[in-house]
Amino acid sequence: MRILVAEDEKDLSRALSAVLANSGYEVDIAENGKVAVELAKEKHYDAMVLDIMMPVMDGTAALRTIREGGDFTPALFLTAKAEISDKVTGLDSGADDYLTKPFSMAELLARLRSMTRRAEGYTPHRITAGTVTLNVDEQELSCANSVRISGREAKLMSYFMMNRDREISTDELFTHVWSDEQEIGPDVVWVYINYLRNKLISINADISIEGEKDGNYRLNVG
């Protein structure tokens, strides 16, 4: 699993990186909220840990920006403030949990495990990108008109829509959508990309999937 850590205190940042790496996570460090937003656009993360008080862009502004881009990665805030109003502001900006400094690394790891377990079982019932809506339960794409899609197509489409405007590798798509399939290879991603492209055309969608076989893909809006 890959974790994004946004923390401007260098000693704490190094400590978090070491503990998370020792626990089997891949870690990317951002020294402020602006860098965190940029990294979240470029890469897929399984969880984010953001300090609220950071220079350039604080944690709440960064997470709001990330959420407005359609990224629902579980996020935990770190804050030195214990007031209820600060915690409420953090949760309202899109955070899933928070820890007040000082905290134990064991508790941080436990909260990350809890958040990622919940996220693995969570998919929104309806996702929108541009003027296109995916009804996950009904496996239906709609815009000017609608079309039914297969369960695998719905899982692939929902992943694109929840990560729009971000480049996603063939391997990442294959791992996410076909994790339960052992007898097929990554070439299946290209096949399903073309299925979805044709169905997006059929409903006159204003979104498109760009990319070539075995490369990176991106869902563009407009």
C-alpha positions as CSV (number, residue, x, y, z in Angstrom):
1,M,0.0,0.0,0.0
2,R,1.1,3.5,-0.8
3,I,0.6,6.3,1.7
4,L,0.9,10.1,1.1
5,V,2.2,12.0,4.2
6,A,2.0,15.8,4.2
7,E,3.9,17.2,7.1
8,D,6.2,20.2,7.3
9,E,8.0,19.3,10.6
10,K,11.1,17.5,9.2
11,D,11.7,15.4,12.3
12,L,8.2,14.1,12.5
13,S,8.1,13.6,8.7
14,R,11.2,11.4,8.9
15,A,9.8,9.5,11.8
16,L,6.5,8.9,10.1
17,S,8.2,7.8,6.9
18,A,10.5,5.3,8.8
19,V,7.6,3.8,10.8
20,L,5.3,3.4,7.8
21,A,8.1,2.0,5.7
22,N,9.0,-0.5,8.4
23,S,5.3,-1.5,8.5
24,G,5.3,-2.4,4.8
25,Y,3.9,0.8,3.3
26,E,5.4,2.8,0.4
27,V,5.6,6.4,1.5
28,D,5.7,9.7,-0.4
29,I,6.4,12.9,1.6
30,A,5.0,16.3,0.9
31,E,6.3,19.3,2.7
32,N,3.2,21.4,2.3
33,G,-0.4,21.1,1.2
34,K,0.3,22.3,-2.4
35,V,2.8,19.5,-3.0
36,A,0.3,17.1,-1.5
37,V,-2.4,18.2,-4.0
38,E,0.1,17.8,-6.9
39,L,1.1,14.3,-5.8
40,A,-2.5,13.2,-5.3
41,K,-3.2,14.1,-8.9
42,E,-0.2,12.2,-10.2
43,K,-0.4,9.0,-8.2
44,H,-2.9,6.6,-6.6
45,Y,-2.7,6.3,-2.8
46,D,-4.4,3.9,-0.4
47,A,-4.5,6.5,2.4
48,M,-3.3,10.1,3.2
49,V,-2.0,11.6,6.4
50,L,-2.0,15.4,6.4
51,D,-1.0,17.9,9.0
52,I,-3.5,20.7,9.3
53,M,-1.0,23.5,10.0
54,M,1.3,23.7,7.0
55,P,2.8,26.5,4.9
56,V,1.8,27.5,1.4
57,M,-1.5,25.5,1.7
58,D,-2.8,24.1,4.9
59,G,-4.2,20.5,5.3
60,T,-7.9,21.4,5.2
61,A,-7.5,23.5,2.0
62,A,-5.4,20.7,0.4
63,L,-7.9,18.0,1.2
64,R,-10.9,20.1,0.0
65,T,-9.0,20.6,-3.3
66,I,-8.3,16.8,-3.5
67,R,-11.9,15.9,-2.8
68,E,-13.2,18.5,-5.4
69,G,-11.1,16.6,-8.0
70,G,-13.1,13.4,-7.2
71,D,-10.4,11.7,-5.1
72,F,-12.0,9.8,-2.2
73,T,-8.8,8.3,-0.8
74,P,-9.1,7.8,3.0
75,A,-7.5,10.7,4.8
76,L,-6.4,11.3,8.4
77,F,-5.5,14.7,9.8
78,L,-2.8,15.4,12.3
79,T,-3.3,18.5,14.4
80,A,-1.8,20.1,17.4
81,K,-5.1,21.7,18.2
82,A,-7.5,19.9,20.5
83,E,-10.5,22.2,20.2
84,I,-13.7,20.6,19.0
85,S,-14.3,23.3,16.3
86,D,-10.9,22.4,14.7
87,K,-11.8,18.7,14.6
88,V,-15.2,19.5,13.1
89,T,-13.6,21.7,10.4
90,G,-11.2,18.9,9.6
91,L,-13.9,16.3,9.2
92,D,-16.1,18.7,7.2
93,S,-13.3,19.3,4.7
94,G,-13.4,15.6,3.9
95,A,-11.2,13.8,6.5
96,D,-12.1,10.3,7.7
97,D,-10.3,10.5,11.0
98,Y,-7.9,12.7,13.0
99,L,-5.1,12.4,15.6
100,T,-4.1,15.1,18.0
101,K,-0.4,15.6,18.6
102,P,1.4,14.1,20.4
103,F,0.2,10.7,19.4
104,S,1.6,7.1,19.4
105,M,2.8,5.6,16.2
106,A,0.9,2.4,17.2
107,E,-2.4,4.3,17.3
108,L,-1.6,5.9,13.9
109,L,-1.0,2.5,12.3
110,A,-4.2,1.1,13.8
111,R,-6.2,4.0,12.5
112,L,-4.7,3.6,9.0
113,R,-5.5,-0.1,9.0
114,S,-9.1,0.7,10.0
115,M,-9.5,3.4,7.3
116,T,-8.1,1.2,4.5
117,R,-10.2,-1.8,5.5
118,R,-13.4,0.4,5.3
119,A,-12.2,1.8,2.0
120,E,-11.8,-1.6,0.5
121,G,-15.5,-2.3,0.9
122,Y,-16.7,1.1,-0.2
123,T,-17.8,2.2,-3.6
124,P,-20.3,5.1,-4.1
125,H,-23.6,4.0,-5.5
126,R,-23.6,6.8,-8.1
127,I,-20.5,8.5,-9.5
128,T,-20.6,11.5,-11.9
129,A,-17.9,12.9,-14.2
130,G,-18.8,15.7,-16.6
131,T,-22.4,15.0,-17.6
132,V,-22.0,11.2,-17.3
133,T,-23.4,9.2,-14.4
134,L,-22.5,5.7,-13.4
135,N,-25.1,3.9,-11.4
136,V,-22.9,1.2,-9.8
137,D,-25.7,-0.9,-8.4
138,E,-27.6,-1.0,-11.7
139,Q,-24.4,-1.2,-13.8
140,E,-25.7,1.6,-16.0
141,L,-23.9,4.5,-17.7
142,S,-26.1,7.5,-18.6
143,C,-25.7,10.8,-20.4
144,A,-27.9,11.8,-23.3
145,N,-29.1,8.2,-23.1
146,S,-28.1,5.2,-21.2
147,V,-26.5,1.8,-21.6
148,R,-26.0,-1.3,-19.4
149,I,-22.5,-2.5,-18.8
150,S,-21.0,-5.6,-17.3
151,G,-19.8,-5.8,-13.7
152,R,-16.2,-5.7,-14.7
153,E,-16.8,-2.7,-16.9
154,A,-18.6,-1.0,-14.0
155,K,-15.6,-1.6,-11.7
156,L,-13.2,-0.3,-14.3
157,M,-15.3,2.7,-15.1
158,S,-15.9,3.6,-11.4
159,Y,-12.1,3.5,-10.8
160,F,-11.6,5.9,-13.7
161,M,-14.3,8.2,-12.5
162,M,-13.0,8.3,-9.0
163,N,-9.5,9.0,-10.3
164,R,-10.3,11.4,-13.2
165,D,-7.6,13.6,-14.6
166,R,-4.9,11.3,-13.2
167,E,-2.7,9.0,-15.3
168,I,-3.3,5.4,-14.3
169,S,-1.0,2.6,-15.4
170,T,-2.1,-0.7,-17.1
171,D,-0.7,-2.6,-14.1
172,E,-2.6,-0.5,-11.6
173,L,-5.9,-1.0,-13.4
174,F,-5.3,-4.7,-13.8
175,T,-4.4,-5.1,-10.1
176,H,-7.5,-3.2,-9.0
177,V,-10.1,-4.6,-11.3
178,W,-8.9,-8.2,-11.9
179,S,-7.3,-9.0,-8.6
180,D,-9.4,-12.1,-8.3
181,E,-8.4,-13.4,-11.7
182,Q,-5.3,-15.6,-11.9
183,E,-5.5,-17.1,-15.3
184,I,-5.6,-13.9,-17.4
185,G,-3.0,-11.2,-18.0
186,P,-2.9,-7.3,-18.2
187,D,-3.8,-7.5,-21.9
188,V,-7.5,-7.7,-20.8
189,V,-7.3,-4.1,-19.7
190,W,-7.0,-2.9,-23.3
191,V,-9.9,-5.0,-24.3
192,Y,-12.2,-3.5,-21.7
193,I,-10.9,0.0,-22.3
194,N,-12.2,-0.4,-25.9
195,Y,-15.5,-1.7,-24.6
196,L,-16.0,1.4,-22.5
197,R,-14.9,3.7,-25.2
198,N,-17.5,2.4,-27.5
199,K,-20.2,2.7,-24.8
200,L,-19.2,6.2,-24.0
201,I,-19.6,7.1,-27.6
202,S,-23.0,5.4,-27.7
203,I,-24.4,7.7,-25.0
204,N,-22.8,10.9,-26.4
205,A,-20.6,11.3,-23.3
206,D,-18.5,14.4,-22.7
207,I,-15.8,12.3,-21.1
208,S,-13.2,10.1,-22.8
209,I,-10.5,7.5,-21.9
210,E,-7.1,8.4,-23.4
211,G,-4.1,6.2,-23.7
212,E,-2.6,3.3,-25.7
213,K,-2.2,-0.4,-25.1
214,D,0.2,-1.3,-22.3
215,G,0.7,2.3,-21.4
216,N,-1.0,4.8,-19.0
217,Y,-4.6,5.9,-19.3
218,R,-6.5,9.0,-18.2
219,L,-10.2,9.9,-18.0
220,N,-10.6,13.4,-19.5
221,V,-13.7,15.5,-18.9
222,G,-14.9,17.9,-21.6
